[in-house]
């Protein structure tokens, strides 16, 4: 069982009880379909307190970085903009989403609000607003906007086109399409010149035209198979030699500065012996998430890596290391259908996996299933699923938040 993170602290440094609210996230994807950043939410959903909830969780990590080099978007209630808790965030990596007041009041109140926003902007935070900032009343706020978010929910194509044109005419802020849940919505917004997209569309399995797993994916699945069976070293070396890309990636990884070897490794056999079967299995699993031309969105691979690490960290609270390794594979392979472009059951036919892994992935059963449900709920914001899984595992929101932020940091570091 892993050691528990330190108690959370409030803005004054006084220790408090573990976090009352859990965090969920949605990826914000750029035009290359790679993760640009994350929108972090509190669940149960309360846009008024997201910033305080994030700071509460962040205090456990010992850093101001929420997701490494990735940008995070956090809702902050207008009346909370002066809160001392913002001092605990890295303004260079945080965008504050500010809702315009429901009752804006007099022109004097609008100007007072502008001055408050200007002070926050000068401290280094970028600001994001909804489409309400395009109303004439808020014309003085628009120069402070770095982003304007346009929610696609319930709007016709014509309404969306008008909103994009209006935003472009009134502000130089970058537009973010919000609640993009289908590839068609993504393509439409991309045609309109929008370059940032928030939603779950990229993780959906694409239409299947080729029933065969891509050659590169098939080779990696074969490698995972050999390693899990503890096959002879000659067989593993022979497979690696057959795939030039796989060979190159293995030697590049083993000779990276992270291993600190004094002599360059040029033999595949030597590379496998240095790594060991456990690390080779982990490396091959992660290699499944690397984007390939014409394949799944890079953001899908990033999400798979976050899922794997989050499941591993959650399992470490309750299970032995062997189960944690399986939890990692479940998390990564939970998006295998999206990554390889074939149904999940068909993709899993080509690799031998432990029964608990298969049970969780295909039947939502067994000891790893609640961890997978909890991990997915951290993306969907489904309060009921989150509460059920967390209660079943007897994990606190404090523990889940800590693991969630650690997984985001790990995935970002791994990519870089």
N, C-alpha and C positions, 0 to 999 in steps of 0.2 A: 504494500500500500504506500502511496506517495505521501510525502509530508504535506501538511495543510498550509495554505498561504496565510500570511499575517492578517489580522483583523483590519477591516477597512477603517479609514479615518475621514473625518469631515474636513471642511476647508480650513478649520482652525487647528487641525492636527490632533484633535481629540479622538481617541478610538471610539468607534461606534459598532453596533451590531452588524452582522453580515448583511449584505445587500438585500433589500426588501424586494427588489424588482430585477428580473432577468433582462438580458439584452438580446435582441435579434438584429439581423442585418439583411440588407439587400445590396447586391453588387451594383456598382455604376460602371458601365462598360463603354470603352471608347470606340471610335470608328473601325479600329482593327479587331474589335471584339475581344480585346484584352481588358482585364480589370484596371480601371482608372482609380477607383476608390470604393468606399462603402458608405451607405447610409445606415447609421446605427439608431435603433429604436429601443425604447423601453417597452417591456410587456409585463402585465397588461398594458395595452397601448394608451399612452398619455403624452401627447406632444408637448405639454407644458413643462415636463420634467426630464426630458431626455438628457439634457446636458448634465444635470446633477447625477442622474443614474450612471452615465458614462464615467464621470469623474470618480464616483464611488467605486466602480469596478476597476478603474485605472489605478487607483491608489494601491491595489494589490500587486501590480506588476513592477513597481519600483522604477518606472520610466514615464516620461511625458508622451512617449510614442504609443499611439493606439494600434496602428496596423503597419508599423515599419515606415517605409517610404510612401505608402499609399495614403491618399487623401481620405479623410472621413467627414461626412456631412452629419451634423447633429442639430436637432431642433432645440432652440433656446427661446423660451417665452420672452417677449419684449421686456416684461418687468423684471426678468432675471438677468438682463444683460450687464448689470452692475455687480453681479455676484462675485464674491472672492474665489469661488470654485473655478472660474475660468482661468485663474492664474496657474492652475495645475495642468493645463492643456498646452501643447505646442502649437502656437498660432500659425506657424508655417505649414502645418499638416491638417489643420481643422478649418472647415467651412461651417459657419453658424447659419442655420436656416431660421429666419425670423419671420414670423407671421405678422401681417399688418393688423393693427388693432381693429376689433369688431366695431367699436365706437371711437373713431379717430379724434373726434372733438374739434376744437377750434384750430385755425391756422397757427396760432401760437403753440398749441399742443403738437402739431405736426412738426414745427420747427424745433421744438424741444426734443422730439424723438429723433430728428435728423442729427442734432448735436450729439445725442447719446450714441447713435450708430457711428457717427464720424470718429468718436473717441475709440470705440471698439475697433474700427477699421484701421486707425492709426497705430493701434497696438499690435497689428500684424494679422488679425483674423480677416479672412475673406467672408463676404456675406452673400447669402442666397435668399431670394424671395419667391413667392408664388406670383401668379399673373395679376393679382390685385395691385401690385406695385405699378402696373401700367395705367391705372386710373389717374386722371388729372390731379387728384388730390395729393398724390405721392410723387409728383414730378421731381421734387427736390431730393428724394431718396434714391432715385435711379442711378446717379453717378457713383453711388457707393456699392452698387450691385456687381458682384463678379459672376453670379449665376442667376438665371431665372428658370424655375422649374415649372413645366407644363404637364399637368396630370391628364392622361389620355382617357381615363375612366368615364364612360358614358357620353363621350363627345363624338360627333360625326367627323368625317374626313374634312368637310368644308369648314366646320368650326375650328378644327386643329390648324388648318392652313391659314385661316384668318388670325389665329392667335400667334402663330409663328411670324407672320408678316408684321403684326402689330408690335411684337416684342423687338423685332429687328429694327423697326422704324423708330422706336422710342428709347432704345438702350443699346449699349455696346457689350452688354453682359453675354456670357456664353449660355446657350440654352441646354437644358437637360430635359429629355423626355422621360416622364415618370409613369410607372405602372405599364411598362412595355412587356406584355405577356405573350405575344405571338411574333413569329418571324415576319409576318405581313406588316405589323405595326412598326417593327424595326426598319424594314425596307422603306416604308412610307416616310418615316421621319428622316431617314438618311437621304432620301430624294429631296426633302425640303431643306437640306443643308445642316440638320442637327447632327452633332458629333458626340454627344454623351447620352447614354440610355440606361435607365434604371428599371429593373424588372427581372422576371425569371425566364424570359424567352430563350436565352442562350443555353439553358440547361435542359431544354426539352429535346427528346430524341427526334432527329430529323426523319423525313420520309425515306423509307428504305428502298433503294433502287437496285443495289448490288447486295445479294444475300451473303456474300463471302466476306469474312473478316479481312481487312487490308493486310497485305503481306508483312509489313513492318510490325503491325500489332500481333499478327499470328506468331511471328518469331519471338516476340517478347513473351507471349503467353506460353509458348513452348519452353522458353528459358525458366519461367516461373514454375512450370510443371516439373522440369528436371531438378530444380533446386529443392522444391518441396518434397520430392521423392528421394532426395539425397543421392542423386545419380552419380555415376562414376565421373571423375574429373575430366577424363578424356571426352566423354559425351558432351559435357558442358562447354569445354573448349572448342570442340568441333562445331557446335551450333553457333557460337559467337563468331567463329572464323567465317561462317557462311554469309554473314550479314555485315558488309563493310561499315554501314552507319552505326550499327550496334557496337562493332569493334572499336570504331573511332571514339564513340561516346564513353565507352568503358575506360579506355586508356587515358582520355582527356580528364575524366573524373579522378582516376587513381593517381594521376600525376599533378593534380591541382595542389595549390599551396595548403589546402585544408588538411591533407594527409601528412604533410611535413616530411616526406621521404627524402633521404639524402641522395638516392640514386634513381634515375628515371626508369620506370617500368615499361618494357617493350614487349614482354611475353604475356599472352592472354592467360596462360596457366598461372604465372606468377601473380597477375592481377587478381584472379579468382582466389588464390590462396591467401593473399593479403586481406582481401575483403572479408572472406569467410562467407558461408552459405546464408546466414541470417541477413547480413548487410547486402549481399548480392540480391536476395529476394526482395528486400525493401527498395533497393535501387531500381530493379526491374519493374516493380509495381508503380513507382513514381514515374518511370519512363513512359508508362501508358498514358499519362496525363499531358505529355508534351504535344503541343499543337503541330499538326501537319498540314501542308497546303491542301485546300479543298476539304479539310476535315472539320471537326467540331471547333467551336469558338475557343480561343485560348482561355477565356474566362471559365469555361467548363472544366478545363484541367486544373486551374487555380482553385476552383470550388471543390473539386475532388480531393485535392491535397489538404485543404482546410478541413474537410470532413474527416479524412483519415487521421490527421493529427488530433483533432478535437475528440474523436472517438477513443483514440489511444490514451489521451490524457484523462478522460472521464473513466475509462476502464481501469486505469492505474490506481484510482481511488478505492477499487473494490476487488480487483482480480490479480492473479499472478501474471508474470511477464508473458508467458505463452499466449494467454488470452488477450493481452494487450496487443500483441503482434497481429492476432486475428482481427481484433477490433480495427486496427489500422487498415487492413486489407478490405474489410467490409466498407469502411468509409470511402476509400478510394474507388472501389469497384461498384459502389452504389450509383455511379454515373457512367458505368462501363457501356451501357447501351448508347448513351449520347456520344461517348468518346470514339467508339468503333463503328457506330452506325448500323448495328444489328440488335435484335431483341436481346434482353439481358439473359434469358434462359439459354438462347443459342450461343451467345458469347461465352457463357460459363461452361458450355460443353467441351470447350477446347482446353480447359485447365482443370487440374485436380485440386480441389480445395477441401479443407476440413468441413465436416457436417455442420458445425455451428455457424460457419461463414455462409454456406449455401442456404441454411434455414433462415437466417436473417435476411439475406438478399432476395430470395425467391418466395418465401412463405411468410415473412415477417413474424418468425417464430424463434424461440430459443433464447439463450441467455444474452445474446448480443443484440437482439431486436429492440429492446428498450433504449439502448444506447444510440442506435440508428434513428429511432423515432425522435429522441431528444435532439440529436444533431440536426435533423431536418427541420425541426421546429424552431431552431435558432435562425433559420433562413426564412421560414414562412411566417413567423410571428403567431403561430397557432397556439393561443393560450391554453386551450383545453388539452391538446396533445402534449405540450410542454409540461403542464402540471401533472398529468397522469404519469408520464415517463419519469419525471424527476421524483415523484412520490414513490413510484415502484422501486427506483434505485436508491431511494433515501439520500439523494444529493440535494444540497441547498443551492439556491440561486447564486450565492456567494461562490461556491465551488464551480458551478457551471460558467459563470462570468469570467472567472480567472482562467479556466481552461480555454474558453472561447477566444479571449484576447491573446493568450499565448499561442494558440493555433494560427491566428492571423499574422502575428509577428513571425512565427516559424515559416509559414508559407511564403511570406514576402522575402525573408532572408534566403530561403532556398532558391527562389527565382533569381535573386541577384547574384 
